[in-house]
Structure formats: structure tokens, C-alpha cells
Amino acid sequence: MISVDLKVGMFFLFQMVIGILGNFSLLCRYTSLYFSGCRLRPMDLILRHLTVANSLVIVSRGIPLTMAAIGLKHFTSSYGCKILLYVHRVARGVSIATTCLSSVFQVIIINPRNSRWAVIKTKATRYAGSSNILCWVFHMLVNITFPIYMTDKQTSENITQNKYSAYCPAPLHDKVIGSVYAALTSSHDVSCLGLMTWASGSMVFILYRHKQQVQHIHGTHFSPRSSPEARATQSILVLVSTFVLFYALSSIIYVYLAVFDNSSWWLVRIAALITAGFPTISPFVLMCREPGSSRLCFVCCGRDM
């Protein structure tokens, strides 16, 4: 009879394989469009970085959790553990930041050209690529505390007591550094969530206003085919909603674990599954909303935006 730990390990492995296949397929689609002569939109560049970050989140979290679930809790050294946690934290931060960036960028793009956003739209299109690079650099610098200050001593006791990882010791042994890091990452996450909420509300309002204007011009019974911009906006809205849902669920569990000092084996595993849920599902959300390759590249073969 298969043990519970082995079943959990198989589920982690299944989630990891599905997530990697989805993100790899989406990344291959963007790459094939680039080499086929299509000029990718700035939004596609942002989503490409999101795909890479999501893949790193899945691998850095999925492999250790799978090994731990089947009983191989000491499969890596303390240095390997530091690298895994560092990669995971960097990729997670970039995933949150690029999701936020995609929603804010889409708001800027769909605003009317004759509005005060016209100048901002030009600058946003120009600096979309550099913004992605800045996200990676920022999170690499912020999360450098993990390989420097993380506990080196790896024992069965501190692994058992660790509520957030089944394969590594307690993250930071310096309480001051840990508090500063927690405050910095929390403020980053809250800021990104606030911007995503504002951007989502703005996109809904802009789409509604555009629909009302079209119906006023063509009549109430006119139902035009949605434009590429509208489809792209709907994709970003679904993507952001998916992220907020998974982030909220995992945050509730982690807050419960911290407040009630609960080290429930099941809650830790469920929280880990939920945390990896968005990176696993997001590529399929984008591919379902934009099924045709041409929809991922609105400007092809020398055409300008």
C-alpha cells in the first residue's frame, strides 16, 4: 500500500511537471514568434519574464518538496539549500512584480491616445524591457540575505520545527535582519497587490466605458467582435485575479501557522501546493485566452505598433 508521504510526493511531482510543461510551451511560443520574424509587443516581453520566473518558482520549490515528501529530507547540503531558497525567493518576487507590471502596463496601453496618458504610454513602451531587468536585479539584491544570514546548522530538530520548509533549516538566524527582510518583502507584496487592484479596477472601467460608447454609436443591438486590445486586457484581468486568489489563500494559511504556532504537516503541504498554484496555472490561462499564435504577436513582419 502506498504511504501518504509518497502520495503527496507524487502529487508535488505531477504539479511540477504540469507547470514546467505549460511554462516551457508558452516560452517556446514566444521564442518561435521572435525567430519567425514577428516583433513581440512590450507586453509579450513582460509575460516572457513572468514565464521564466514561474518556471524557477516551480523547480526550486517542487523538487525539494517532492524529495522531502518521499523521505529524502537531507538530499542536499546546507549550501544547496541556500541556493534553492535564494532562487525561490528571487523568482517569487519577480513573479509578483512582473504580474503587477503587466497589469499596470496594460492600463497605460488601453487608455485613449488623446488622454493625458499619451506621454506615459510612449515611455512605458520604451522602458518595458529595462523594467523587467530592474525587477530581477532588485530581487537578487534584496534576497541576498538568504545565502549570507541563513542558518548553516541543519539538524532534524530545526527542520521539524520549521513551519515553512520541509527540507531546509530556519531561514534567518539574525532576528534584526529577519525583521527588516520581512518588513521589506511584505511592503513589496502589499504595494504590488495594491497596484494590481487599482489596475484591475481601471481596466474594468475602461472596457465598460468603451463598450458603452460603441453601443451608443452603433446601437444597442450591435455586438462587435472584441479587439485584440480587449482580449489582451481580459487575459491580464484573469491572470491577476488568479494570482490574487492563490496569494490570498496561501497568505491566510501562513498567517495561521505563524499566529497559532501551528506546525501541522498537512497545512504546510497545502500551503506549498497553493503557493505553486499560480506559476502552474498562469501559462494555461494565457494560452486559453490567446489560443492563436498570431494573437501573441500583434505586430509581425516589420509592422509597427
N, C-alpha and C positions, 0 to 999 in steps of 0.2 A: 504493500500500500504506500502511495506517495505521501511523504510528510508535508505538513503545512508550509514549512520553510521552503521546500523545493517547489511547491506550487506558487508561492509568492515570487521566488526567483525566476520561474518560468514566465510569470506574468510581467515582471520587470523586463525580462529579455524580449518578450513579444512587443511590449510598448516601445522599447528601444529600437528594435528592428523596423517597426512600422514608421516611427518618427524619422529614422535615418533615411529610409526609402523615400518618404514623402519630401523631406527637405532636399535630398540629393536629386530627385526628379525635377523639383522646381528650379534648383540651381542649374541643372543641365539644360533646362528650357531657356533660362536667361542666357546661358553661355552660347547655346546654339543660335539664338537670335542675334547675338553680338557678332558671331563669326559668319553668319549668313548675310551680313551687310545691313542689318537693322540697327537703327540708332535708338538705344534704350532711353526711355524717359528718366528724368531725375527720380521719380517715384520708384521706378524699377531698380535703380541703384540702391535706394534705401532698403527696399524689400530684399535685395540680394544680400546685403549685410545682415539683415534680420535672419535670413535663412542660414547663413554661416554661424551666427551666434546661437540660434536654436539648435543646430547640429552639435555644437560644442557643449551646450547645456545637457543634451540628451546623453552624449557619450560620457562626459565627466561625472554625471550622476548615475546613469543607467548601469555602467559596468561595475562600479564599486558596490552598488546596492544589490545587483544580481549575485555578485560573489559573496556578499555578506549574508544574503538570504539562504544560500545553499551551504553556509557554514564556513566559508573561507574569509574570515574577518581579518586575518593578518596576511592577506595575499600581497600587500605592498608595504614598502618600508615607510618610515616617517617622512622621508624626502618625497617619495612618490605620493604620499597622502597630501603633503603640502602643495605639490604641483596640481593634483586633482582638484583640491578645494580652490586654489587660486584660479585655475581655468574656469571652474564652475561659477565662481563669483564674478569674474570678468565678463563671461558670456551672458550670465543672467542680467547683469547691469546693462550691457549693450542691448540685449533683447528688449528690456523695458524702455531704454532710451530711444531705440530706433522705432519701436511701436508708437511711442509718443511723437517722435519726429515725423513719422508717416501721417499721423492724424493732423498735426498742425500744418504740415506742408500741403496736405490735400485741401484744408480750409483756405489757405492762401491761393491755391491754384483755381478753385472753383468760384472765387469771388469775382464779381463783374469787372471787366477790364477798365471801365471808366470810373471805378471807385478809388478811394484813397489807398487801396491795396496794390495798385498797379506798380508802384515803385518797389514795394516789398516783394511782389511776385517775381520781378526781374532778378532781384538779388537772391531770393530763395532758390530759384532755378540754377543760378550760377554757383552757389555755395553748397548745394545739396551733397556733393561728393566729399568736400572737405569737412562738412558737419559729421558725416559718418566716421571719418578718420579721427576727428576730435573725440567722438564718443569712445572709441577703442582706447585712445591714449589716456583719456581721463580715468576710465575704469581700471586700466592697468596700473596707473599710479596710485589710485585710492586703495586698491586691493593688495598692494604690495605688503601690507601689514600681515597678511596670512603667512607667507613664507618666512617673514622675519620674526614675528612675535608668537607664532603658533607653538603650542606645547610640543616639545620633541619626545617626551616620555610617553610611550604607547604601551599601556597596560590594559588588561581585561577589565580592571575596575573603572578607569575613566572612560573606556568605550561603553561599558554598561550604563554608566551614569549620563552619558551624553544623549540628550533628547533629540538632537538634530542630525546625527550621523551614526550609522551603524558600523562604520568601517574606519573612523578616524577619532583621535582624541579630542578633548575640548579645544575649540578653535583658538582662543587667545588667552595667554596666562597673565597678561598685564591688564588689570581692571580699568585703568585710566585709558589706555589705548583702545580697549574693547568698548568702553563707553563712548569715546569720541567716534570710533568707527560706526557703532550702532546709530548714533545720532546723525552722522553724515549720510549713511545709506538710507535711513528712514526718511530724512528730509528729501533726499533724491527721489525715493519712491513716491512719497506724498506729492511732491511737485509734479512728477510725471503723470500721476493719476489725476491731479487737478487740471493739468493742461489737456489730457485726453478727454476728460469730462466736458471741459469748455469747448474743445474742438468738435466733439461729437454733437453737442447741442447746436453749435454753429452750423455744422453740415446739415443737420436735420432741418433747421430753419431756412437755410439757403435753398435746399431742394424743394421744400414746401412752397417757398415764395416763387421759385421758378415754375413749379407746376401750376400755381395759381395764375401766373402771368400768361403761360401758354394756353391754359383753358380760357382765359379772358379774351385772348386774341383769336383763337380758332373755334371757340365754342365749347360748351360743357361736355359734349359727346365725343370730342376729339381725343383720341388716345395715341399720341405719338410714340414711336419706338424710343426707348431710353438711349441717351447719348453715351459715348464712351466715357465722358467725364462723370456722368451719373452712375454708370456701372462701377467705375473705379471708386467713387465715393461710397457706394453701398458696400463694396468689398472691404474698404477701410473701416466702415462702421461695424460690420460683422466681426472683423479682426479685433478691433478694440473691445467690443462687447465680450468676445470670447476671452480675451486677456483679463479684463476686469473680473469676470466670473471666476476664473481659476485662481487669480490672485487673491480675491476676497475669501474664497473657501480655504486656501492654504494659510492665509493670514489668521483666520479665525482659529484654526487648529493649533497653529504655533503659539498664538497668544494664550490659548487654553493650556497648552503644555507648560508655558513659562509661568503663568499666574498661579496655577494649581500644582506646580511642581510635579507634574504627572509624566511618567516615563513609559506610558502604555506602548507596548510593541506594535499593536495594530494602528494606533493613531500616528505614530512616527512613519510607518509604511504608507498609510493612506495619504498623509501629508506629502510624502515624497512622490507618490503617484500623481497627485493633483498638481504639484509643482512642475512636473514634466508633462502635464496635460497640454498646456498651451503650445510649447515647442513641437509637440507631436501632432496636434490638430491643425495648427496655423497653415502649413503648406497646402493641406487639403481644402481648407476654407478658401484660400486664394485661387487654387486651381478650379474649384467648383464654381466660384463666382466669375472667373475668367477662363472658361474652358478652351477657347481657341488661342493658339499661339499668337495670332495677329493681334489679339486684344491686349497682350502683354507688351506689345510694341506698337504704339500708335504712330510713331514716326519712323518710317522704314525707307531704306534705299535712297538716302540723300534728302529726304523731305525734312523740313524744319518744323519745329513745334509751332 
